[in-house]
Amino acid sequence: MQEKDDKKELKFAQINFEDLEENPNYNEIIENVIKRAFEEEHIDKIKLYVNIILTTPKKIKEINKKYRNIDNETDVLSFPMFEKKEIDLMIKNKNEIEEVLGDIVISIERVKEQAVEYGHSFERELSYMVIHGFYHLMGYDHMQEDDKKVMREKEEYILNLINVKR
């Protein structure tokens, strides 16, 4: 699914701006979140990276329709490449092959709107979208209440580590 216009390569992420002007502040926020998440999940020593696409509401709606058959705009989409047990095996075997953990697509306009709606900073909302997408790539979900609790605790833990508060 890796669609891209402009890209900024980082150690653990590739950031693509699709139908948006590149913004170094977004890169810095994303790099901070992803780096800490990789360290905390012990995948910083294996050759995995995340492909992140920052885009518009129109484009994320197109992607949602094309890949999920849902004709609605959303804030974040995650497309994992591996099952959780496969990731665990990569960690155990110290994977040496560079592979994409998955894609995270984020609507920047929705991030701005939700930051206002929830009464916190743009940095906090973008950081949350990134970490939320990351944990979906890691095999976590929030369909069942118990799973949701685990995922939310992991998300908040990372946000607290990087000092991004509500």
Backbone as a printed PyTorch tensor [residue, N CA C, xyz], in Angstrom:
tensor([[[  0.8060,  -1.1980,   0.0000],
         [  0.0000,   0.0000,   0.0000],
         [  0.8480,   1.2610,   0.0000]],

        [[  2.1080,   1.1780,   0.0330],
         [  2.9840,   2.3180,   0.2460],
         [  2.8580,   3.3760,  -0.8400]],

        [[  1.9030,   4.2940,  -0.6470],
         [  1.7480,   5.4280,  -1.5500],
         [  2.5750,   6.5710,  -0.9880]],

        [[  3.2170,   7.3270,  -1.8500],
         [  4.0470,   8.4100,  -1.3240],
         [  4.2980,   9.4950,  -2.3510]],

        [[  4.4620,  10.6890,  -1.8360],
         [  4.9160,  11.8190,  -2.6500],
         [  6.3080,  12.1620,  -2.1490]],

        [[  6.3630,  13.0270,  -1.1320],
         [  7.6340,  13.3940,  -0.5200],
         [  7.8440,  12.4940,   0.6760]],

        [[  9.0970,  12.1810,   0.9820],
         [  9.3360,  11.3330,   2.1400],
         [ 10.5280,  11.8260,   2.9270]],

        [[ 10.4980,  11.5060,   4.2150],
         [ 11.5860,  11.8140,   5.1260],
         [ 11.9250,  10.5130,   5.8300]],

        [[ 13.1170,   9.9970,   5.6200],
         [ 13.4740,   8.7290,   6.2220],
         [ 14.0800,   8.9470,   7.5970]],

        [[ 13.6340,   8.1310,   8.5450],
         [ 14.1360,   8.1220,   9.9040],
         [ 14.6460,   6.7200,  10.1880]],

        [[ 15.1990,   6.5080,  11.3370],
         [ 15.6950,   5.1900,  11.6760],
         [ 14.5650,   4.1680,  11.7360]],

        [[ 13.4470,   4.5010,  12.3360],
         [ 12.3660,   3.5500,  12.5500],
         [ 11.1200,   3.8660,  11.7350]],

        [[ 11.1550,   4.9370,  10.9760],
         [  9.9560,   5.3290,  10.2360],
         [ 10.3210,   5.9900,   8.9250]],

        [[  9.4230,   5.8460,   8.0030],
         [  9.4780,   6.5870,   6.7480],
         [  8.2070,   7.4290,   6.7320]],

        [[  8.3550,   8.7330,   6.6000],
         [  7.1990,   9.6230,   6.6280],
         [  6.9490,  10.1400,   5.2210]],

        [[  5.7110,  10.0150,   4.7980],
         [  5.2910,  10.4690,   3.4770],
         [  4.2110,  11.5210,   3.6500]],

        [[  4.3250,  12.5940,   2.9060],
         [  3.3020,  13.6460,   2.8960],
         [  2.5450,  13.5180,   1.5880]],

        [[  1.2870,  13.1430,   1.6670],
         [  0.4720,  12.9520,   0.4770],
         [ -0.5830,  14.0510,   0.4080]],

        [[ -0.4890,  14.8780,  -0.6180],
         [ -1.3850,  16.0210,  -0.8080],
         [ -1.2620,  17.0420,   0.3170]],

        [[ -0.1240,  17.0500,   0.9900],
         [  0.1920,  18.0120,   2.0600],
         [  1.6090,  18.5100,   1.8740]],

        [[  1.8390,  19.7190,   2.3580],
         [  3.1990,  20.2510,   2.3580],
         [  3.9600,  19.6370,   3.5210]],

        [[  5.2090,  19.2620,   3.2870],
         [  6.0150,  18.6690,   4.3560],
         [  6.1640,  19.6500,   5.5130]],

        [[  6.1030,  19.1250,   6.7250],
         [  6.2110,  19.9420,   7.9230],
         [  7.2310,  19.2960,   8.8660]],

        [[  8.3940,  19.9180,   9.0660],
         [  9.4320,  19.3430,   9.9320],
         [  8.9620,  19.1100,  11.3700]],

        [[  8.0150,  19.9220,  11.8490],
         [  7.4970,  19.7270,  13.2040],
         [  6.7750,  18.3910,  13.3290]],

        [[  6.0280,  18.0130,  12.2960],
         [  5.3450,  16.7140,  12.3020],
         [  6.3800,  15.5970,  12.3480]],

        [[  7.4330,  15.7340,  11.5450],
         [  8.4940,  14.7120,  11.5350],
         [  9.0930,  14.5310,  12.9220]],

        [[  9.3610,  15.6320,  13.5970],
         [  9.9700,  15.5760,  14.9290],
         [  9.0580,  14.8770,  15.9320]],

        [[  7.7830,  15.2110,  15.9180],
         [  6.8090,  14.5800,  16.8240],
         [  6.7670,  13.0830,  16.5550]],

        [[  6.6460,  12.7140,  15.3010],
         [  6.5260,  11.3050,  14.9170],
         [  7.7900,  10.5400,  15.2860]],

        [[  8.9440,  11.1010,  14.9790],
         [ 10.2110,  10.4470,  15.3010],
         [ 10.3160,  10.1680,  16.7950]],

        [[  9.9460,  11.1290,  17.6110],
         [  9.9980,  10.9850,  19.0590],
         [  9.1080,   9.8370,  19.5430]],

        [[  7.8800,   9.7920,  19.0460],
         [  6.9270,   8.7610,  19.4620],
         [  7.3990,   7.3810,  19.0030]],

        [[  7.7310,   7.2570,  17.7440],
         [  8.1070,   5.9610,  17.1770],
         [  9.3870,   5.4260,  17.8130]],

        [[ 10.3640,   6.2860,  18.0060],
         [ 11.6240,   5.8520,  18.6300],
         [ 11.3580,   5.2600,  20.0020]],

        [[ 10.5790,   5.9440,  20.8080],
         [ 10.2940,   5.4580,  22.1670],
         [  9.4730,   4.1690,  22.1360]],

        [[  8.5160,   4.0970,  21.2360],
         [  7.6900,   2.8930,  21.1130],
         [  8.5480,   1.6900,  20.7080]],

        [[  9.4380,   1.8880,  19.7490],
         [ 10.3250,   0.7990,  19.3170],
         [ 11.1990,   0.3390,  20.4810]],

        [[ 11.7300,   1.2930,  21.2510],
         [ 12.5730,   0.9290,  22.3980],
         [ 11.7730,   0.1550,  23.4370]],

        [[ 10.6070,   0.6490,  23.7890],
         [  9.7900,   0.0130,  24.8330],
         [  9.2900,  -1.3660,  24.4290]],

        [[  9.0730,  -1.5690,  23.1440],
         [  8.5880,  -2.8700,  22.6700],
         [  9.7360,  -3.7850,  22.2270]],

        [[ 10.9740,  -3.3280,  22.4480],
         [ 12.1750,  -4.1210,  22.1750],
         [ 12.2910,  -4.5270,  20.7040]],

        [[ 11.8820,  -3.6240,  19.8340],
         [ 12.0660,  -3.8780,  18.4010],
         [ 13.0540,  -2.8860,  17.7890]],

        [[ 13.7380,  -2.1330,  18.6440],
         [ 14.6940,  -1.1400,  18.1600],
         [ 16.0050,  -1.7690,  17.6850]],

        [[ 16.2260,  -3.0300,  17.9890],
         [ 17.4680,  -3.6910,  17.5850],
         [ 17.2720,  -4.5950,  16.3720]],

        [[ 16.0540,  -4.6910,  15.8780],
         [ 15.8160,  -5.4990,  14.6860],
         [ 15.4280,  -4.5770,  13.5340]],

        [[ 15.5180,  -5.0590,  12.3490],
         [ 15.3660,  -4.2050,  11.1650],
         [ 13.9130,  -4.0810,  10.7280]],

        [[ 13.1370,  -3.3680,  11.5160],
         [ 11.7560,  -3.0620,  11.1710],
         [ 11.6060,  -1.5510,  11.1110]],

        [[ 10.6740,  -1.1000,  10.3020],
         [ 10.3360,   0.3180,  10.2770],
         [  8.8530,   0.4530,   9.9820]],

        [[  8.3220,   1.6330,  10.2510],
         [  6.9150,   1.9460,  10.0250],
         [  6.8380,   2.9410,   8.8770]],

        [[  5.9020,   2.7170,   7.9640],
         [  5.6260,   3.6610,   6.8900],
         [  4.4460,   4.5280,   7.3430]],

        [[  4.6680,   5.8310,   7.4490],
         [  3.6180,   6.7380,   7.9160],
         [  3.2550,   7.6920,   6.7900]],

        [[  1.9670,   7.7540,   6.5050],
         [  1.4580,   8.6390,   5.4630],
         [  0.5890,   9.6980,   6.1270]],

        [[  0.9900,  10.9510,   5.9950],
         [  0.2000,  12.0750,   6.4990],
         [ -0.5490,  12.6420,   5.3090]],

        [[ -1.8660,  12.7950,   5.4690],
         [ -2.6570,  13.1660,   4.3080],
         [ -3.8880,  13.9800,   4.6830]],

        [[ -4.7660,  14.1060,   3.7130],
         [ -5.9900,  14.9090,   3.8410],
         [ -7.1910,  14.0150,   4.1360]],

        [[ -8.2920,  14.6060,   4.6080],
         [ -9.5170,  13.8240,   4.8220],
         [-10.0000,  13.1250,   3.5480]],

        [[ -9.8970,  13.8220,   2.4250],
         [-10.3370,  13.2370,   1.1520],
         [ -9.5160,  11.9950,   0.8210]],

        [[ -8.2090,  12.0830,   0.9820],
         [ -7.3340,  10.9630,   0.6340],
         [ -7.5240,   9.7900,   1.5910]],

        [[ -7.6740,  10.0600,   2.8910],
         [ -7.8520,   8.9530,   3.8360],
         [ -9.1940,   8.2590,   3.5870]],

        [[-10.1920,   9.0170,   3.1470],
         [-11.4770,   8.4090,   2.7890],
         [-11.3050,   7.4720,   1.6000]],

        [[-10.5440,   7.9020,   0.5960],
         [-10.2710,   7.0540,  -0.5740],
         [ -9.5640,   5.7620,  -0.1660]],

        [[ -8.5790,   5.8810,   0.7050],
         [ -7.8220,   4.7170,   1.1710],
         [ -8.7310,   3.7840,   1.9670]],

        [[ -9.5630,   4.3590,   2.8300],
         [-10.4960,   3.5760,   3.6370],
         [-11.4500,   2.7910,   2.7360]],

        [[-11.9340,   3.4420,   1.6940],
         [-12.8500,   2.8050,   0.7400],
         [-12.1250,   1.7020,  -0.0340]],

        [[-10.9470,   2.0060,  -0.5320],
         [-10.2040,   1.0660,  -1.3670],
         [ -9.7740,  -0.1900,  -0.6080]],

        [[ -9.2470,  -0.0240,   0.6130],
         [ -8.6520,  -1.1460,   1.3280],
         [ -9.5610,  -1.7840,   2.3750]],

        [[-10.5830,  -1.0410,   2.8370],
         [-11.4550,  -1.5850,   3.8790],
         [-12.9170,  -1.6150,   3.4510]],

        [[-13.1820,  -1.1180,   2.2450],
         [-14.5410,  -1.0440,   1.7140],
         [-15.4760,  -0.2630,   2.6440]],

        [[-14.9200,   0.7630,   3.2950],
         [-15.6880,   1.6590,   4.1640],
         [-15.6030,   3.0460,   3.5390]],

        [[-16.7430,   3.5620,   3.1070],
         [-16.7870,   4.8320,   2.3800],
         [-16.9510,   6.0080,   3.3450]],

        [[-16.0250,   6.1220,   4.2960],
         [-16.0520,   7.2020,   5.2760],
         [-14.6490,   7.7230,   5.5220]],

        [[-14.5950,   8.9740,   5.8810],
         [-13.3540,   9.5930,   6.3390],
         [-13.1040,   9.0900,   7.7600]],

        [[-11.8440,   9.0180,   8.1440],
         [-11.4860,   8.6390,   9.5070],
         [-10.2320,   9.4050,   9.9100]],

        [[ -9.7840,   9.2230,  11.1340],
         [ -8.6040,   9.9440,  11.6020],
         [ -7.3050,   9.1790,  11.3570]],

        [[ -7.3270,   7.8710,  11.5920],
         [ -6.1140,   7.0630,  11.4380],
         [ -6.4850,   5.6770,  10.9360]],

        [[ -5.6490,   5.1500,  10.0590],
         [ -5.7810,   3.7810,   9.5640],
         [ -4.4530,   3.0710,   9.7860]],

        [[ -4.5260,   1.7950,  10.1120],
         [ -3.3250,   0.9840,  10.2840],
         [ -3.4350,  -0.2580,   9.4230]],

        [[ -2.3480,  -0.5780,   8.7600],
         [ -2.2890,  -1.7480,   7.9020],
         [ -1.0740,  -2.5870,   8.3120]],

        [[ -1.2630,  -3.5070,   9.2670],
         [ -0.1390,  -4.3270,   9.7280],
         [  0.3030,  -5.3350,   8.6780]],

        [[  1.5780,  -5.6460,   8.6960],
         [  2.1390,  -6.6310,   7.7810],
         [  2.3170,  -7.9930,   8.4450]],

        [[  2.2600,  -8.0290,   9.7830],
         [  2.5260,  -9.2640,  10.5120],
         [  1.5070,  -9.4790,  11.6210]],

        [[  1.3390, -10.7240,  12.0090],
         [  0.5650, -11.0820,  13.2000],
         [  1.4800, -10.8830,  14.4090]],

        [[  0.8640, -10.7100,  15.5760],
         [  1.6390, -10.4880,  16.7920],
         [  2.6580, -11.6070,  17.0250]],

        [[  2.2610, -12.8550,  16.8160],
         [  3.1830, -13.9810,  17.0430],
         [  4.3750, -13.9360,  16.0840]],

        [[  4.1780, -13.4100,  14.8860],
         [  5.2880, -13.2710,  13.9420],
         [  6.2740, -12.2050,  14.4220]],

        [[  5.7380, -11.1210,  14.9780],
         [  6.6010, -10.0570,  15.5170],
         [  7.3950, -10.5930,  16.6960]],

        [[  6.7230, -11.3380,  17.5810],
         [  7.4110, -11.9360,  18.7330],
         [  8.5520, -12.8390,  18.2790]],

        [[  8.3270, -13.5960,  17.2220],
         [  9.3590, -14.4760,  16.6790],
         [ 10.5220, -13.6640,  16.1020]],

        [[ 10.2180, -12.5500,  15.4220],
         [ 11.2740, -11.6830,  14.8860],
         [ 12.1420, -11.1300,  16.0120]],

        [[ 11.4970, -10.7400,  17.1080],
         [ 12.2410, -10.2150,  18.2580],
         [ 13.1470, -11.3070,  18.8190]],

        [[ 12.5780, -12.4880,  19.0160],
         [ 13.3320, -13.6140,  19.5740],
         [ 14.5190, -13.9780,  18.6800]],

        [[ 14.3090, -13.9940,  17.3790],
         [ 15.3600, -14.3990,  16.4300],
         [ 16.2430, -13.2490,  15.9640]],

        [[ 15.9970, -12.0500,  16.5010],
         [ 16.7760, -10.8560,  16.1400],
         [ 16.8150, -10.6600,  14.6150]],

        [[ 15.6410, -10.4700,  14.0580],
         [ 15.4560, -10.3170,  12.6100],
         [ 16.5130,  -9.4090,  11.9970]],

        [[ 17.1610,  -9.8620,  10.9380],
         [ 18.2090,  -9.1010,  10.2560],
         [ 17.7690,  -8.5570,   8.9050]],

        [[ 16.5670,  -8.8980,   8.4720],
         [ 16.0690,  -8.4530,   7.1720],
         [ 15.2320,  -7.1990,   7.3730]],

        [[ 15.5500,  -6.1390,   6.6350],
         [ 14.7660,  -4.9050,   6.7730],
         [ 13.3720,  -5.1170,   6.2000]],

        [[ 12.3780,  -4.9040,   7.0510],
         [ 10.9920,  -5.1050,   6.6610],
         [ 10.1260,  -3.9930,   7.2400]],

        [[  9.0160,  -3.7270,   6.5590],
         [  8.0630,  -2.7390,   7.0530],
         [  7.1180,  -3.4370,   8.0300]],

        [[  6.9880,  -2.8810,   9.2210],
         [  6.0570,  -3.3900,  10.2280],
         [  4.6230,  -3.1800,   9.7390]],

        [[  4.4160,  -2.1000,   8.9970],
         [  3.1080,  -1.7970,   8.4390],
         [  2.9960,  -0.3260,   8.1070]],

        [[  1.8040,   0.0490,   7.6470],
         [  1.5130,   1.4250,   7.2730],
         [  0.5530,   2.0510,   8.2700]],

        [[  0.7920,   3.3170,   8.5750],
         [ -0.1300,   4.1270,   9.3680],
         [ -0.4790,   5.3410,   8.5180]],

        [[ -1.7720,   5.5590,   8.3010],
         [ -2.2380,   6.7030,   7.5180],
         [ -2.9790,   7.6310,   8.4810]],

        [[ -2.5980,   8.9080,   8.4950],
         [ -3.1790,   9.8660,   9.4390],
         [ -3.6940,  11.0810,   8.6800]],

        [[ -4.9210,  11.4750,   9.0010],
         [ -5.5040,  12.6960,   8.4450],
         [ -5.1070,  13.8690,   9.3480]],

        [[ -4.2190,  14.7250,   8.8380],
         [ -3.7320,  15.8630,   9.6320],
         [ -4.8690,  16.8270,   9.9870]],

        [[ -5.7940,  17.0370,   9.0680],
         [ -6.9270,  17.9200,   9.3730],
         [ -7.7470,  17.3720,  10.5460]],

        [[ -7.9610,  16.0700,  10.5670],
         [ -8.6950,  15.4570,  11.6790],
         [ -7.9190,  15.5750,  12.9840]],

        [[ -6.5980,  15.4610,  12.9190],
         [ -5.7690,  15.6450,  14.1140],
         [ -5.9960,  17.0420,  14.6810]],

        [[ -5.9900,  18.0410,  13.8180],
         [ -6.2090,  19.4260,  14.2640],
         [ -7.5980,  19.5870,  14.8830]],

        [[ -8.6150,  19.0520,  14.2220],
         [ -9.9900,  19.1540,  14.7210],
         [-10.1550,  18.4630,  16.0720]],

        [[ -9.5990,  17.2670,  16.1950],
         [ -9.7470,  16.5030,  17.4360],
         [ -8.9560,  17.1020,  18.5860]],

        [[ -7.8410,  17.7370,  18.3030],
         [ -7.0860,  18.4180,  19.3560],
         [ -7.9630,  19.4980,  19.9820]],

        [[ -8.6660,  20.2470,  19.1420],
         [ -9.5820,  21.2900,  19.6410],
         [-10.7510,  20.6420,  20.3790]],

        [[-11.3520,  19.6310,  19.7740],
         [-12.5100,  18.9440,  20.3630],
         [-12.1970,  18.3670,  21.7380]],

        [[-11.0130,  17.7650,  21.8990],
         [-10.6500,  17.1290,  23.1680],
         [ -9.9240,  18.0750,  24.1150]],

        [[ -9.6470,  19.2850,  23.6570],
         [ -9.0430,  20.2960,  24.5210],
         [ -7.5850,  20.0480,  24.8540]],

        [[ -6.8380,  19.4930,  23.9190],
         [ -5.4080,  19.3580,  24.1500],
         [ -4.6320,  19.7910,  22.9050]],

        [[ -3.3290,  19.6850,  22.9890],
         [ -2.4750,  20.2350,  21.9340],
         [ -2.4920,  19.3680,  20.6780]],

        [[ -2.1000,  20.0030,  19.5710],
         [ -1.9100,  19.2830,  18.3150],
         [ -0.8550,  18.1940,  18.5090]],

        [[  0.2340,  18.5200,  19.2090],
         [  1.2990,  17.5450,  19.4580],
         [  0.7520,  16.3100,  20.1580]],

        [[ -0.0970,  16.5140,  21.1440],
         [ -0.6650,  15.3890,  21.8840],
         [ -1.5420,  14.5420,  20.9670]],

        [[ -2.3670,  15.1560,  20.1540],
         [ -3.2690,  14.4010,  19.2820],
         [ -2.4930,  13.6530,  18.2010]],

        [[ -1.5060,  14.2880,  17.5830],
         [ -0.7060,  13.5990,  16.5750],
         [  0.0680,  12.4520,  17.2230]],

        [[  0.6440,  12.6910,  18.3800],
         [  1.3700,  11.6380,  19.0890],
         [  0.4510,  10.4580,  19.3870]],

        [[ -0.7700,  10.7650,  19.8100],
         [ -1.7230,   9.6960,  20.0980],
         [ -2.0630,   8.9060,  18.8260]],

        [[ -2.3030,   9.5940,  17.7160],
         [ -2.6360,   8.8970,  16.4700],
         [ -1.4830,   7.9680,  16.0530]],

        [[ -0.2570,   8.4350,  16.2090],
         [  0.9170,   7.6380,  15.8480],
         [  1.0250,   6.4130,  16.7560]],

        [[  0.9210,   6.6010,  18.0600],
         [  1.0800,   5.4720,  18.9850],
         [ -0.0950,   4.5090,  18.8710]],

        [[ -1.2800,   5.0310,  18.6170],
         [ -2.4540,   4.1830,  18.4240],
         [ -2.2530,   3.3060,  17.1790]],

        [[ -1.8340,   3.9160,  16.0940],
         [ -1.5590,   3.1590,  14.8800],
         [ -0.4380,   2.1490,  15.0770]],

        [[  0.5990,   2.5580,  15.7910],
         [  1.7260,   1.6650,  16.0690],
         [  1.2710,   0.4020,  16.7780]],

        [[  0.4430,   0.5600,  17.8060],
         [  0.0160,  -0.6290,  18.5530],
         [ -0.9210,  -1.5220,  17.7440]],

        [[ -1.6520,  -0.9530,  16.8090],
         [ -2.3950,  -1.8120,  15.8830],
         [ -1.4120,  -2.6330,  15.0410]],

        [[ -0.3260,  -2.0070,  14.5850],
         [  0.6770,  -2.7340,  13.8130],
         [  1.3360,  -3.8390,  14.6360]],

        [[  1.4080,  -3.6320,  15.9320],
         [  2.0180,  -4.6170,  16.8330],
         [  1.0570,  -5.7470,  17.2010]],

        [[ -0.1740,  -5.6800,  16.6920],
         [ -1.1230,  -6.7660,  16.9310],
         [ -2.1390,  -6.5160,  18.0220]],

        [[ -2.1860,  -5.2960,  18.5240],
         [ -3.1570,  -4.9590,  19.5750],
         [ -4.4260,  -4.3990,  18.9500]],

        [[ -5.5360,  -4.5570,  19.6750],
         [ -6.8110,  -4.0550,  19.1830],
         [ -7.6430,  -3.5770,  20.3600]],

        [[ -8.7830,  -3.0010,  20.0630],
         [ -9.6510,  -2.4700,  21.1160],
         [-11.1080,  -2.8590,  20.8970]],

        [[-11.3210,  -4.0160,  20.2600],
         [-12.6920,  -4.4770,  20.0160],
         [-13.3240,  -5.0380,  21.2930]],

        [[-12.5470,  -5.7480,  22.0870],
         [-13.0110,  -6.2880,  23.3700],
         [-12.5070,  -5.3740,  24.4840]],

        [[-13.2890,  -5.2350,  25.5330],
         [-12.9470,  -4.3110,  26.6190],
         [-11.5850,  -4.6340,  27.2510]],

        [[-11.2880,  -5.9060,  27.4670],
         [ -9.9940,  -6.2850,  28.0600],
         [ -8.8320,  -5.8940,  27.1540]],

        [[ -9.0040,  -6.1330,  25.8410],
         [ -7.9690,  -5.7640,  24.8790],
         [ -7.8040,  -4.2510,  24.8040]],

        [[ -8.9190,  -3.5420,  24.8510],
         [ -8.9020,  -2.0790,  24.8140],
         [ -8.1200,  -1.5240,  25.9960]],

        [[ -8.3360,  -2.1060,  27.1800],
         [ -7.6400,  -1.6570,  28.3980],
         [ -6.1240,  -1.8130,  28.2340]],

        [[ -5.6970,  -2.9700,  27.7290],
         [ -4.2670,  -3.2260,  27.5340],
         [ -3.6740,  -2.2230,  26.5380]],

        [[ -4.3780,  -2.0320,  25.4090],
         [ -3.8780,  -1.1260,  24.3740],
         [ -3.8050,   0.3080,  24.8890]],

        [[ -4.8550,   0.7690,  25.5640],
         [ -4.8710,   2.1400,  26.0930],
         [ -3.7620,   2.3640,  27.1110]],

        [[ -3.5130,   1.3690,  27.9750],
         [ -2.4380,   1.5060,  28.9610],
         [ -1.0770,   1.6360,  28.2790]],

        [[ -0.8450,   0.8510,  27.2330],
         [  0.4100,   0.9310,  26.4980],
         [  0.5540,   2.3000,  25.8280]],

        [[ -0.5250,   2.7770,  25.2060],
         [ -0.4960,   4.0820,  24.5460],
         [ -0.1730,   5.1930,  25.5420]],

        [[ -0.8870,   5.2010,  26.6630],
         [ -0.6790,   6.2510,  27.6660],
         [  0.7030,   6.1680,  28.2840]],

        [[  1.2160,   4.9620,  28.4580],
         [  2.5470,   4.7810,  29.0160],
         [  3.5950,   5.4610,  28.1200]],

        [[  3.5180,   5.2240,  26.8280],
         [  4.4710,   5.8390,  25.8950],
         [  4.3120,   7.3610,  25.8990]],

        [[  3.0730,   7.8420,  25.8550],
         [  2.8510,   9.2820,  25.8590],
         [  3.4040,   9.9300,  27.1230]],

        [[  3.2660,   9.2550,  28.2520],
         [  3.8370,   9.7780,  29.5000],
         [  5.3560,   9.7660,  29.4650]],

        [[  5.9400,   8.7090,  28.9010],
         [  7.4170,   8.6350,  28.8120],
         [  7.9930,   9.7950,  28.0160]],

        [[  7.2790,  10.2050,  26.9700],
         [  7.8050,  11.3100,  26.1550],
         [  7.2360,  12.6630,  26.6130]],

        [[  6.5610,  12.6120,  27.7620],
         [  6.0460,  13.8220,  28.4060],
         [  5.0140,  14.5680,  27.5430]],

        [[  4.1300,  13.8190,  26.9190],
         [  3.0310,  14.4120,  26.1450],
         [  1.7720,  14.1740,  26.9650]],

        [[  1.2750,  15.2290,  27.5590],
         [  0.1290,  15.1390,  28.4840],
         [ -1.1430,  15.6500,  27.8260]],

        [[ -2.2390,  15.2970,  28.4330],
         [ -3.5570,  15.7700,  27.9700],
         [ -3.6910,  17.2520,  28.2100]]])
